[in-house]
Amino acid sequence: MYCEIHPWDCGDAFVERYGAKGVILSGGPESVTAAHSPRAPEAVWKLGVPVLGICYGMQTMAAQLGGRVESSDHREFGYAQVHAPADSRLLANLGTGQGPNDPAAALAAAPAAPAPRPADGECVLDVWMSHGDRVTRLPPGFRAVGRSLGAPLAAMEDDARRYYGVQFHPEVTHTRQGYALLERFVREICGCDALWDAGHIIEDAIARVRDQVGTDRVLLGLSGGVDSSVVAALLHRAIGDQLTCVFVDHGLLRLNEGDQVMATFAEHMGVKVIRVNAEERFLSALAGEADPERKRKIIGRLFVEVFDEEAQKLAGIRWLAQGTIYPDVIESAGAKTGKAHVIKSHHNVGGLPEKMNLKLLEPLRELFKDEVRRIGVELGLPREMVYRHPFPGPGLGVRILGPVVKEYADLLRRADDIYIEELRRHDLYDRTSQAFAVFLPVRSVAVMGDGRKYDWVIALRAVETVDFMTAHWARLPYEFLDHVSRRIVNEVPGVSRVVYDISGKPPATIEWE
């Protein structure tokens, strides 16, 4: 279904003329009990369309419609069970009637008293909670349709007006029935048709690009990652020779990645690509810098400088295209009006130095990763490229903890290549959403060749997720991890120890820096 995301203060006039078939009020980090907290536009309640409130969205729905929200001494953060009655329009029959559906998640949950057994007809949903406030009194016309240990009013509905609220987050991977819940709301309750497929997304994006760009020329920073690759293919189809790609090899790419990028786009697709070998320049600028934020800023600033230099050599360049996708926007606190809280800053979001005198083009800005992958395949990109695991803009610069040194980058490249090669060989690569190696600036004792050595430590990371906003650590087989560890230690001089990261997101991020 086609949808758009707008800030809470977009105004009543905008909501009234928009013509939405349904409204979802998202979660957020604020407290409804605080002064001047965000509120849904009053026009939302006058549209006569279904409304779904998620977490904070449920709380503001309750507060605005006559209920009560209070801060709770018992915060819920992480895995929880919600019991829902059989006559709930939104939740009925989405879960099971047998307790935990996800034993691993249940084990990982914070210690708590066992959840009560479901009553007759109730189903049990495995959900992800993240809240301190909770609804303590329902608004007139609502009834409770969900309960958890920490939130007796974990879900509510007023079916006559088609208003629904859930305290948990159906949009994240950890809520196992979340997709079905959202599909029921949008398809069944709102009556939307599922017409917004990859083909329609491409048609819409091409039309927007052509309308924005006209006959201007566009410069794209091609990294070889999924997002910039899809942007390159999309723009090539939309504007053809008006596109020039600049591929900056900053010396922080994966093994042989530079050659692979050039082969795919320049040789096979006919896209104009300028390759800039800037390894020495980046490593020199990063020398001695250990702070993650400053490393990102150094890499980002230098990246822009290289673009500026290349743009000056090309006549008629008016636009700089970027592979920004919607999670980047959210996590960089740039969601159109900057309402989101900052989580990380290494994304290329939000604008360029004035001296570049270029306008910003972000055709994927409102798409999530799964949508980007689907349109990449539709555009004819190789599946192994489109479904390649994400790679951060700063590259190995944020996978080498501490100062970035060529020796560390070369070592990490080889270790990472072994890891990915074995994941593919054992049919595990496509079963994980993102996997990579991290260089730890820690020396560990080892016994090699009957002698003691103090060499570096490599950490392996693998996660499973759909939206990349939350993630489980991947339960890779012990035998596989043992095999990869032995290969890395034996084949990569300078590594004495390999460890595996078992942290989820949250609380950890997917990347280490």
Secondary structure, DSSP 8 states (H G I E B T S, - for coil): -------TTS-HHHHHHH--S-EEE---SS-TTSTT-----GGGGGS-S-EEEETHHHHHHHHHTT-EEEEEEEEEEEEEEEEE-TT-TTTTTSSBSSS-S-HHHHHHS----------TT-EEEEEEEEEEEEEEE--TT-EEEEB-SS-TTSEEEETTTTEEEESS-TTSTT-TTHHHHHHIIIIIIS-------HHHHHHHHHHHHHHHHTT-EEEEE--SSHHHHHHHHHHHHHHGGGEEEEEEE-S-S-TTHHHHHHIIIIIIS---EEEEE-HHHHHHHHTT---HHHHHHHHHHHHHHHHHHHHHHSTTEEEEE----HHHHHHTT-STTT-S--S---S--S---GGG--EEE-TTTT--HHHHHHHHHHTT--HHHHTS----TTGGGGTB-SS--HHHHHHHHHHHHHHHHHHHHTT-GGGSSEEEEEEEEEEEEEEETTEEEEEEEEEEEEEE-SSSSSBEE----HHHHHHHHHHHHHHSTTEEEEEE----BTTS-SS--
